[in-house]
Amino acid sequence: MSPGHSIEAERLSRRFGDFLAVDDVSFHVEKGEIFGYLGANGAGKSTTIRMLIGLLTPSSGRAMVAGHDVASDPEGVKAAIGYMSQKFSLYLDLPVEENLRFFGGAYGLWGKDLQRRAEEVLELTGLAEHRKAITGSLPGGIRQRLALGSAILHRPSIVFLDEPTAGVDPEARRSFWRLIRDLSRGGTTVFVTTHYLDEAEYCRRIGLMVDGRLVALDTPAELKRTWVPDRVLLVRGRNLATGAASLRGRPGVRAAEPFGAGLHLRVDPEAWTGAAVRTVLEASGGEGVSVEVVEPTLEDVFLAVVGRGDEAQAAREVAS
Amino acid sequence: MDAALEARRMEKRFGTVEALAGMSFSVRSGELYGLVGPDGAGKTTAIRALAGLIDLDAGDARVLGMDPRAGGAVREALGLLPQQYSLYRDLTVMENLKFYSRLYVLPRDVFRRRAERLLSITRLDRFTDRRADQLSGGMYKKLALAAALLHEPKVLLLDEPTNGVDPVSRRELWALLHEFVQGGMAVLISTPYMDEAERCDRVGLAYRGRLLLEGEPGALLTGFDEEAYEIAGGDRERVESVVESLPAVRSVSPAGSRLRVDLVAGGREGVAAALAPLGAELRPVAPSFEDLFLSRLQGEHAA
């Protein structure tokens, strides 16, 4: 294992019956990096994580995590990592600090060491003012910080976060990501899955899974350059539906989707200018039409990679 | 035109918690109405009242002019996707849909046509034989949504339907909702996500049991007069750590390759000066929905 790497996965696969959930996946994660692992529901993200944290044995291939082989030394892996699952569990009838003490005890911390570490984690997660509060009485965003806090009590060098922000409001999400970045700056490696691509921008590198395979891996900026050569247009105005339908069939129009009262368009930059789009929409009854060229987002990348491309189509045909 | 859904000064208390404190709004047929707000704002309680699942302490909930607790016609007109729902875990995806189809007595060819379309849109078509307890969280959610849409109700209530749903499916679900709405369905959807609020015909911002703000997304943004800023240039990681420590900066978040910052009033010059040596600059941008809502909520916290 290279000394600069926290995680190395080599041709990792996992089969359930005749379903290949993870298919020949290779990558590495550098120390201290925030690594995003994205994909559609059922693409194999959680299965990959469960192999990397030593809960599930790979069908083939191997993975080293914090210097331990996940297949031959799953206990070594578990002691070296922290894990926060989609449905994290806390004792809702206990105060915040007792939850930390309980999980600290489960990780083998005790006495003064446990007390000192629990204090550090309360500070780090901004939960000191809530230490006496009954966990169940706190809003979801605060409980989520506590769940992360209890996953880092034993000072793991890597944390795995599986959709940690699902269903959390924007203010709470921002403060959660501030915490993740603090961890990363302190040298902890963060492996995170999310369906919210605005927050995926915080990742240094991103891997994209489609049907069990890792089909793209790069920095957000490079992914955009590689996967979205289209021009992305944000259209606002009224009565756009007819025009949108007519645009959809034309050469060079790759996507035209409703976005609130407006439209989100991806077009071939050789074939379409904003003015040309506007002309079409106005000719079909659009009013007050304005067209703005916007920077592609990771959501555009996701749609290009995971969307119903040829690959997904081929996979469906093989399956049927 | 009469409202398909109407909440009139709804009040509901659970012990010491005032979940609804006089919340009012209405949704027309052919309208997609978004109820947005932080945890504990009363979104779920409002939906439960409109679905006829709880009795209000005061005020009224009406569905197509009827009391939603009445059953019969109102039950048939109403579709509901609660946050906590249960499917039959030991049945497959297809068996679950068939079960709901029988519940609503759909003719077989109607069921087949709708099921095929919903399965394709939710990308569950490859997993029809998989048992519900073997689905990932997001897939399970999509199956529940497909089941709620199967009888094509006139009024649909969705409580945070897209939590845990991947971006492609999310877009497709929104496109599907728009289609149903164009066909005359009234949809009330609650969501903590601001980009989704922008996809609604009208939105209400809920806070502590009532609405702080209501209107068309475009109009609300036009009427918002605070400034929003982005930082362009410089090394993002470095810029971020500097900016976060400035007292004039309320919050920082990524916006594509740039950073979006929320500044306290009069903080602009100081921040611009701190950025200059980093080769980065502050630019005013059009405020987003998130800016608008966070600003209003912060105003409430302060009040």
Interface residues (C-beta under 8 A of the other chain):
Chain A: G39 A40 N41 G42 A43 S46 Q86 K87 P139 G140 G141 E163 A166 G167 V168 D169 P170 E171 A172 R174 W177 R178 R181 R185 H195 Y196 L197 D198 E199 E201 Y202 P220 A221 K224 R236 A241 E257 P258 F259 G260 A261 G262 E295 P296 T297 E299 F302 L303 V306 G307 R308 A315 R316 A319 S320
Chain B: G37 P38 D39 G40 R123 D125 R126 F127 L135 S136 G137 G138 M139 K142 E160 N163 G164 V165 D166 P167 V168 S169 R170 R171 W174 A175 H178 Q182 P192 Y193 M194 D195 E198 R199 C200 D201 E216 P217 G218 E240 S241 E244 S251 S253 P254 A255 G256 S257 E290 F293 L294 L297
